[in-house]
Amino acid sequence: MRITLKALATAAATAAALTATAASAQQTIRFAHVDPADWQSSKKGAAAEIFRAIVEGETDLTVEIFPAGALGNEDDLVAQAQDGITQVVMVSGAMSRACAAASVLDIPYSFPSAPVAWEVLDGPFGEALAEHCLEQTGLRTLAYGETGFRNFTNSVREIRTPADMAGLRFRVQPIPLYVEMVEALGGEPTPIAWTELPNALATGVVDGQENPVGVIYNNGLHQLQQYMILDGHVYAADFLVINEDFFQSLTPAEQEVVSRAAIIAGNMGRSIQQWSTAQGVNAVQAEGMQVYSPTSEELAMFRDAAQPAVREWLAGELGDEAVWIERLEAAVASASE
């Protein structure tokens, strides 16, 4: 009888192991973002494709990609990831609405260059922010990508200093920090949804807007604007996040592959974004847009005008979490060295 029971126990354990393996093999990762699917021009599109290639090539997991807002806007995607409906999402601005500390990345003129931003996000500061946001949201930040530096455009006059922004109406995202920033620079901020922006520019509801160069060019906004200043007021990062419960359900080997694939995906997104920016600047100039690169002295004027007001407002919003402002400043100073 003992032999029979032992055999039954062994058989049961084997069956359980096979069932677990089969379940893992059948798992599908739903990966959603709001950018176009084309990997050659879309930072999130490229990131999603290489993530899928690595994960499917090295595990039994399947990755199903939902691009171009197929599952909703960024706020929808964050909520779906928190609920476990969609396992992986790549978002930018929506992360700061879910994890308030992430909004410190939007403090204007914080990052002097993209390499400094990468050093900060891939280093101790980025790791600490990821851990904090995991506790706040239940979403694990696997890697950081890049949406790019945002720049002002308008159809009225060339901008070289904050004084040139006086009286100009700028469309901003419906985010209070951006309203504070434009007001501090002397412009008139007008929160307008992204889908309404082209019509607002075409009809003169606003004089200008602000976005990364690639976004401006790929969406034809340069055709509605005459002037651009490459002031790079905000460096927008992408967060590649995964539902923590789902991540913990993976085997250690699968977790390693998914984590590594995400880092490569984030870097791929950064590369495509850098290409889109370089190509975009040349393209908008070729089509008649006047592009101005401010001097370091002029950039200092923008920074000195915008940062104090935004930092004060943000500190009030963050409360006890305002410590993240100083942490970011220290990380940027260290990376800049």
C-alpha positions as CSV (number, residue, x, y, z in Angstrom):
1,M,0.0,0.0,0.0
2,R,2.9,2.4,0.8
3,I,4.4,1.9,-2.6
4,T,1.0,2.6,-4.2
5,L,0.5,5.7,-2.2
6,K,4.1,6.9,-3.0
7,A,3.5,6.2,-6.7
8,L,0.2,8.1,-6.5
9,A,1.9,11.0,-4.8
10,T,4.7,11.1,-7.3
11,A,2.2,11.0,-10.2
12,A,0.2,13.8,-8.6
13,A,3.3,16.0,-8.2
14,T,4.3,15.3,-11.7
15,A,0.9,16.2,-13.0
16,A,0.9,19.4,-11.0
17,A,4.3,20.4,-12.4
18,L,3.1,19.6,-15.9
19,T,-0.1,21.6,-15.4
20,A,2.0,24.6,-14.1
21,T,4.3,24.4,-17.0
22,A,1.4,24.2,-19.5
23,A,-0.3,27.2,-17.8
24,S,2.9,29.2,-18.1
25,A,3.2,28.1,-21.7
26,Q,-0.3,29.3,-22.4
27,Q,0.2,32.7,-20.8
28,T,-0.3,35.8,-23.0
29,I,1.1,39.2,-22.3
30,R,-1.2,42.0,-23.6
31,F,1.1,45.0,-24.4
32,A,-0.7,48.3,-25.1
33,H,0.3,51.8,-26.0
34,V,-1.1,54.8,-27.8
35,D,1.5,55.4,-30.5
36,P,1.4,54.1,-34.1
37,A,2.5,50.5,-34.7
38,D,5.2,51.4,-37.3
39,W,8.5,50.6,-35.6
40,Q,10.5,52.8,-38.0
41,S,8.8,56.0,-36.8
42,S,7.1,55.1,-33.6
43,K,9.1,54.9,-30.4
44,K,6.5,52.9,-28.5
45,G,5.8,50.8,-31.6
46,A,9.5,49.9,-31.9
47,A,9.7,49.2,-28.2
48,A,6.7,46.8,-28.3
49,E,8.0,44.9,-31.3
50,I,11.4,44.2,-29.9
51,F,9.9,43.3,-26.5
52,R,7.7,40.7,-28.3
53,A,10.6,39.3,-30.3
54,I,12.8,38.7,-27.3
55,V,10.1,37.4,-25.0
56,E,8.6,35.0,-27.6
57,G,12.0,33.9,-28.8
58,E,13.3,33.0,-25.3
59,T,10.2,31.8,-23.4
60,D,6.9,30.1,-24.0
61,L,5.0,33.3,-23.4
62,T,3.0,35.0,-26.1
63,V,2.9,38.8,-26.5
64,E,-0.1,40.4,-28.1
65,I,0.4,44.1,-29.0
66,F,-2.4,46.7,-29.0
67,P,-1.0,49.9,-30.6
68,A,-2.5,53.3,-31.5
69,G,-4.8,53.6,-28.5
70,A,-6.7,50.4,-29.5
71,L,-7.6,49.8,-25.8
72,G,-8.1,53.5,-24.8
73,N,-6.0,56.5,-23.8
74,E,-3.1,56.4,-21.5
75,D,-5.2,56.8,-18.3
76,D,-7.3,53.9,-19.5
77,L,-4.2,51.7,-20.1
78,V,-2.8,52.4,-16.6
79,A,-6.2,51.5,-15.0
80,Q,-6.3,48.3,-17.1
81,A,-2.8,47.4,-16.1
82,Q,-3.7,47.9,-12.4
83,D,-6.7,45.7,-12.8
84,G,-4.6,43.0,-14.6
85,I,-6.7,43.2,-17.7
86,T,-3.7,44.3,-19.8
87,Q,-0.4,43.1,-18.4
88,V,2.1,45.5,-19.9
89,V,1.6,49.2,-20.9
90,M,4.0,51.9,-22.1
91,V,2.8,55.4,-21.1
92,S,4.2,58.8,-20.4
93,G,2.1,61.5,-18.7
94,A,-0.5,59.2,-17.3
95,M,2.1,57.7,-14.9
96,S,2.4,61.0,-13.0
97,R,-1.4,60.9,-12.4
98,A,-1.2,57.4,-10.9
99,C,2.1,58.1,-9.0
100,A,2.4,61.7,-8.1
101,A,6.1,61.6,-7.4
102,A,6.7,60.9,-11.1
103,S,5.5,64.4,-11.9
104,V,8.9,65.8,-10.7
105,L,10.3,64.7,-14.1
106,D,8.1,67.4,-15.7
107,I,9.8,70.2,-13.8
108,P,10.9,72.5,-16.7
109,Y,14.5,72.7,-17.8
110,S,15.6,70.0,-15.3
111,F,17.6,67.9,-17.8
112,P,20.4,69.6,-19.8
113,S,20.5,66.7,-22.3
114,A,19.1,63.3,-23.1
115,P,22.2,61.4,-21.9
116,V,21.9,63.1,-18.5
117,A,18.2,62.0,-18.4
118,W,19.2,58.4,-19.2
119,E,21.8,58.4,-16.5
120,V,19.3,59.7,-14.0
121,L,16.5,57.3,-14.9
122,D,18.7,54.2,-15.3
123,G,20.5,54.9,-12.0
124,P,19.7,55.0,-8.3
125,F,17.1,57.8,-8.7
126,G,15.1,55.9,-11.4
127,E,15.3,52.7,-9.4
128,A,14.0,54.4,-6.2
129,L,11.2,56.1,-8.2
130,A,10.2,52.8,-9.7
131,E,10.1,51.1,-6.3
132,H,8.0,54.0,-4.9
133,C,5.5,53.9,-7.8
134,L,5.3,50.1,-7.4
135,E,4.1,50.6,-3.8
136,Q,1.7,53.4,-4.9
137,T,0.2,51.7,-8.0
138,G,0.9,47.9,-8.0
139,L,2.7,48.5,-11.3
140,R,6.4,47.5,-11.7
141,T,8.5,49.9,-13.8
142,L,10.6,47.5,-15.9
143,A,12.3,50.3,-17.9
144,Y,12.2,53.9,-19.0
145,G,11.8,54.9,-22.6
146,E,11.6,58.4,-24.1
147,T,8.9,60.6,-25.6
148,G,11.5,63.4,-26.0
149,F,12.2,67.0,-25.2
150,R,9.2,69.3,-25.7
151,N,9.5,72.6,-27.6
152,F,7.4,75.6,-28.2
153,T,6.0,76.6,-31.6
154,N,3.8,79.5,-32.7
155,S,2.5,81.3,-35.7
156,V,3.0,84.9,-34.6
157,R,6.7,85.6,-34.0
158,E,10.1,84.1,-33.3
159,I,10.8,83.4,-29.6
160,R,14.3,83.9,-28.2
161,T,13.6,84.8,-24.6
162,P,10.7,84.6,-22.2
163,A,9.8,88.2,-23.0
164,D,8.9,87.0,-26.6
165,M,6.1,84.8,-25.2
166,A,4.1,87.6,-23.7
167,G,0.6,87.7,-24.9
168,L,0.9,84.5,-27.0
169,R,-1.8,81.8,-26.3
170,F,-0.3,78.3,-26.1
171,R,-2.2,75.1,-26.1
172,V,-1.0,72.9,-23.2
173,Q,-1.9,69.5,-22.0
174,P,-4.8,69.4,-19.5
175,I,-2.1,69.2,-16.7
176,P,-1.9,71.9,-14.1
177,L,2.0,71.9,-14.1
178,Y,2.0,72.9,-17.7
179,V,-0.4,75.8,-17.0
180,E,1.9,77.0,-14.2
181,M,5.0,76.7,-16.5
182,V,3.5,78.8,-19.4
183,E,2.1,81.4,-17.1
184,A,5.6,81.7,-15.4
185,L,7.1,82.3,-18.8
186,G,4.7,85.0,-19.7
187,G,2.4,83.1,-22.1
188,E,-1.3,82.4,-21.9
189,P,-1.9,78.7,-21.3
190,T,-5.0,77.1,-22.8
191,P,-5.6,73.4,-21.9
192,I,-6.9,71.6,-24.9
193,A,-7.3,67.9,-25.7
194,W,-4.8,66.5,-28.1
195,T,-7.5,65.5,-30.6
196,E,-8.7,69.2,-30.8
197,L,-5.2,70.7,-31.2
198,P,-5.0,70.9,-35.1
199,N,-8.4,72.6,-35.3
200,A,-7.4,75.0,-32.5
201,L,-4.3,76.0,-34.3
202,A,-6.0,76.3,-37.7
203,T,-8.8,78.5,-36.4
204,G,-6.6,80.7,-34.2
205,V,-8.1,79.6,-30.9
206,V,-4.4,79.4,-29.8
207,D,-1.2,80.9,-31.3
208,G,1.1,78.0,-30.5
209,Q,1.6,74.7,-28.8
210,E,4.5,72.6,-27.3
211,N,5.5,69.0,-28.2
212,P,8.6,67.0,-29.1
213,V,9.9,67.6,-32.6
214,G,9.0,64.2,-33.9
215,V,5.4,64.6,-32.7
216,I,5.2,68.0,-34.4
217,Y,6.4,66.8,-37.7
218,N,4.7,63.4,-37.8
219,N,1.4,65.0,-37.1
220,G,1.8,67.9,-39.5
221,L,1.6,70.6,-36.8
222,H,4.6,72.4,-38.5
223,Q,2.2,73.1,-41.4
224,L,0.1,75.2,-39.0
225,Q,3.0,77.0,-37.3
226,Q,5.8,79.1,-38.6
227,Y,8.3,79.3,-35.7
228,M,9.9,76.8,-33.3
229,I,12.4,77.3,-30.5
230,L,14.4,74.3,-29.4
231,D,14.2,75.1,-25.7
232,G,13.6,71.5,-24.6
233,H,11.6,72.7,-21.6
234,V,10.4,69.3,-20.5
235,Y,12.0,65.9,-21.0
236,A,9.1,63.4,-21.3
237,A,9.9,59.9,-20.2
238,D,8.0,56.7,-21.1
239,F,7.3,54.2,-18.4
240,L,7.2,50.6,-19.4
241,V,5.3,48.9,-16.6
242,I,3.8,45.5,-15.8
243,N,1.1,44.4,-13.4
244,E,3.0,43.2,-10.3
245,D,0.8,40.2,-9.6
246,F,1.2,39.0,-13.1
247,F,5.0,39.5,-12.9
248,Q,5.2,37.5,-9.7
249,S,3.2,34.7,-11.4
250,L,6.0,34.2,-13.9
251,T,8.9,31.8,-13.3
252,P,12.2,33.3,-12.3
253,A,13.6,32.5,-15.8
254,E,10.6,34.3,-17.4
255,Q,11.0,37.3,-15.1
256,E,14.6,37.6,-16.2
257,V,13.8,37.6,-19.9
258,V,10.8,40.0,-19.5
259,S,12.9,42.4,-17.5
260,R,15.8,42.3,-19.9
261,A,13.5,42.6,-22.9
262,A,11.9,45.7,-21.3
263,I,15.3,47.4,-20.9
264,I,16.2,46.8,-24.5
265,A,12.7,47.9,-25.5
266,G,13.2,51.2,-23.6
267,N,16.5,51.8,-25.2
268,M,15.0,51.1,-28.6
269,G,12.3,53.6,-28.0
270,R,14.9,56.2,-27.1
271,S,16.9,55.5,-30.2
272,I,13.8,55.9,-32.5
273,Q,12.9,59.1,-30.6
274,Q,16.4,60.5,-31.1
275,W,16.2,59.7,-34.8
276,S,12.7,61.2,-35.2
277,T,13.9,64.4,-33.5
278,A,17.0,64.8,-35.7
279,Q,15.1,63.9,-38.9
280,G,12.2,66.2,-37.8
281,V,14.3,69.3,-37.3
282,N,15.7,69.0,-40.8
283,A,12.3,68.2,-42.3
284,V,10.4,71.1,-40.8
285,Q,13.1,73.5,-41.8
286,A,13.0,72.1,-45.4
287,E,9.3,72.8,-45.4
288,G,9.7,76.4,-44.4
289,M,9.5,76.5,-40.6
290,Q,12.0,78.8,-38.8
291,V,13.8,76.9,-36.1
292,Y,15.8,78.7,-33.4
293,S,18.4,77.1,-31.1
294,P,18.7,79.3,-28.0
295,T,22.1,80.1,-26.4
296,S,23.0,78.8,-23.0
297,E,22.4,82.3,-21.6
298,E,18.9,82.4,-23.2
299,L,18.1,79.0,-21.8
300,A,19.1,80.2,-18.4
301,M,16.5,83.0,-18.7
302,F,13.8,80.4,-19.4
303,R,14.9,78.2,-16.6
304,D,15.1,81.1,-14.1
305,A,11.6,82.2,-15.1
306,A,9.8,78.9,-15.0
307,Q,11.5,76.7,-12.4
308,P,10.8,78.6,-9.2
309,A,7.1,79.0,-9.8
310,V,6.6,75.3,-10.9
311,R,8.7,74.0,-8.0
312,E,6.7,76.0,-5.5
313,W,3.4,74.9,-7.0
314,L,4.5,71.2,-7.2
315,A,5.9,71.1,-3.7
316,G,2.4,72.2,-2.5
317,E,0.8,69.5,-4.5
318,L,3.1,66.7,-3.4
319,G,3.2,67.5,0.3
320,D,5.3,64.9,2.0
321,E,6.4,63.6,-1.3
322,A,8.0,66.9,-2.2
323,V,11.3,65.4,-1.2
324,W,11.4,63.9,-4.7
325,I,12.1,67.4,-6.1
326,E,15.4,67.6,-4.2
327,R,16.2,64.0,-5.0
328,L,15.8,64.7,-8.7
329,E,18.0,67.8,-8.6
330,A,20.7,65.9,-6.8
331,A,20.6,63.1,-9.3
332,V,20.8,65.5,-12.3
333,A,23.7,67.4,-10.7
334,S,25.6,64.1,-10.2
335,A,24.8,62.8,-13.7
336,S,25.8,66.1,-15.3
337,E,29.3,65.9,-13.7
